[in-house]
Amino acid sequence: MANIDLSTESKAAGGSLALQGYLAEPRGDGPFPGVVLVHEAFGLDDVMRRHADRLADAGYLTLAVDLFSDGGARRCLVATMRSMATGTGRAFTDISTAQAWLRSNPKCTGKLGVIGFCMGGGFALLTARDDFDAASVNYGRLPQDPEEALAGACPVVGNYGGMDKTLAGAAGKLEGILTKLGIENDIKEFPTAGHAFMNDVPVGPRALRPLMRVMGIKPDPTAAPEAWHRIEEHFAKYLKG
């Protein structure tokens, strides 16, 4: 497990000037399928690194890209969310840079998936048609024009929480759109889970955590194992199969 400097590639492509990432490598010599991980709105923290480590343990060369490399969440969050809303901008260049870095790595088979959580789930949806072989969307916001944005997407597995007040009805809507478009998908809403339910500890500023609990933003150790199992099955089918 190591921090990776992607700044040279990123600057050349017009992305973040100081782009960084966290690389989690499986045991053994490889080559392995690759996965680009896109973090939550709170950034590339220890929870996200543990998610990357978990994917590496499952056999995926996983690069968690830090979309806040040029100044942290306080300086970068608004611009990054604006990029997700418009479908253009530096965040997409950064994700593409991580994708290209993995594909050129001799330890990678060339098969690539993208996975995102919260804000990152929205980016995973928006990049699912950008030359990835599989996508995992975890409580990610739907695009403003989902039918247009998702046309031609790779197979998608999605995990949502039924108690998530921020994304009420998103799972059913996403499943309907992907099915209408003829895109292979496996979308599930966990009735007792809320937003960020796959995290193993609460995240975000401590002062906001009581409010986040009221909004249904908290870990769910009952639902999370099944969600991870679904992701691993999906990636095994489309990246290893």
N, C-alpha and C positions, 0 to 999 in steps of 0.2 A: 504494500500500500504506500503510495507516494503522491506528493503534490507535483503537478505537471505545469510547466510554463508554456502556454500556447500563444504568447504575445507576438512572436515573430509571424506566425501564420495568420493571427487575427488582424494585425496591423496591415498586412499585405492585402487582406480581403476587405478591409474597411470596417472591421469590428472593434471590440474593446481594445484599448491600447495596452492594457496590462492583463489580458485574459489569462486566468488560471483555471486549473481543474484538479480533481482528486481522482487518481487512478487506483482501482482495486483489481488485483490480478488473481485469477484462480491458481490453485496449486498445479504443478506440472509444467510441461514444456509447450503445450498447445499444438497447433493454433486453436483459438477459441472464438465463438461468435462474440460480437461486440454489442455493447449497450451504452447509449448516451442517456445519462440521468439528468433531469432538469428539476431543480430544487423548488421548495415552497417560497412564499413571499418573505419569509424570515431569513432566507439565504442558505448558503451551503454550510450548514452547521453540523454538529456531531451526529444528530439524528439522521441527516441525509447521508453522511459518510457511512453510518451503520447500514443504511439501506443499500448503498453501493457495495459494502463488504458482503452483505447477504447475497446479492446477485453474483458476486465473484465466487462465493462458496458454492453456488449452484452451477458454476461453470462458464460464467460470462465475463469477458474482459470489459470492465465497466468504467466509463469516464464520466464523472459528475462535473459538469461545466458550471463555473461560477459566473452567473450573469451580472453579479454586482462587483466584479473585479475592479472596476474603475472608480470605486468610491464607497462601497458598502451599501447596505439597504437604504440608509437615510438619503443618500445622494442619487441612487440609481433606481429605486423602486418605482417612482412615478413614471420615469421614462420607459422602464421595462414594461409596466402595465399598459402604457400607451401603445407600445410596440405590439403587445398582444391584441389590443383592441383594434388596431389598424391592419394587423397582419403583415407589417413591414417594419424594418428598422434593425438596429444593431443587435438586438437579442437573437434574431433569426440568423444573422451572420455568425454570431458566436456559436450557436448550436450547429450550424453547418461546418464551422471550423473544427469543432469536436468530432463531428461525424467523419470528416475527411481525415483527421489525425488517426482515428481508430482504423479506418479502412486501409490506410497506408502502413499500419503497424504490422510487422511480420508475425506477431503473435495472434493476429486476427484472421479469421477465415474469410472475411469480407461480408458475411451475413451480419446485418445490423438491426438492432431494435432501438426504440426510444421509449423511455418511461418518465412520467412526471407526476408530481404530487401537488395538489392545490394549484397555485399559479402555474407550476410546471406541468400539471395535467392539462391545462389549457394550451400550453405550448406543444405538448405531445400530440394533442388533437390537430393543431394547426400544421404540424410538420409531418403528420402521418402519411402524406402523399409525396414527401420529398425524398424519395429513394431509400426509405426504410423498408425492412421486410416484415416488421411487426411493431405494434404500438401498445403500450399499457397506460391507460388514463385513469388516474385515481383522484376522485372528487375534483375533476377539472371543469372549469366553466366552458360552456359551449360557445362557438364562434357566433358573431352577430348574424351572419348568413351561413348557417351550417351546411345546407345542401351544396352551396357553391364551394365552401371551404373544404369539405370532406370528399368531394367527388374525386375518385381515383385513389383513395387512401388505401393503405395496407391493412391487413386484418387487425382488429382492435379488441382488446379486452379492457373492460371498464369496471371499476369498483366505486360505488357511491353509498352514502349513508342515508337511511330513511329519516333520521332525526336531524339531518343537516338543513337548517333553516336558510342557509345561504344558497342552496342549490335544489330547492324543492321542485320535484318533477323532472330534473335534468336527466336521470338515468333512463326513464321511459321515453323521453323525447329523443335522446341520443340513439337508443336502440331502434326506434322507429325510422329515424333518418338514415342510419347506416343500412338497415334492411331494405329500405326503399331504393337506396343507391346500389344495392347488390354487393355491399362490402361485408365480408365475413366478420362477425362480431359475437362477443359474449359479454353482455352487460348485466351486472347484478346490482340491486339495491339491497343493502343489509338493513333490515327493519329497525334494529336497536342501535345502530351506529350513527355517529355524527360526522362532522367534517374533521379531517386530519386523523381519522380513527386508526390508521396504520402506524402512526408514530408510537414509539415505546414509552415516551415521557411527554408531558406538556411542553409546549414551546411558546416563544413570544415573550414580551415584557411581562414581568410578574404582576404589575399593576393592572394589566388587561385580562389576566387569566380568569377572574370571576365572571367578567362579562363574556369571555369566550366560552366558558362552560354553559352559561345561559343560552348562548347561540348554538350549542351542540358541537363545539370545537374541542375535542378531547380524545385521548386514546381509547380504544376498545379492544382489550386483549382477548375477547371472545370472538369477535368478527375478523380481526387482523390475520390470524393464521390461515383461514380459508381464503382470504383475499390474496395472500402471498402464494398459496397453493395454485390458485387460478392463474396468476401471473407466470409462475414457473411452468405450468402445463402449456400455456399459450406460447411462451418463448421456446420451449422445447420443441413444439410442433413446427413452428415457422422458422426458427433459427438453427436448430440442431437436426431437424428431420430431413 
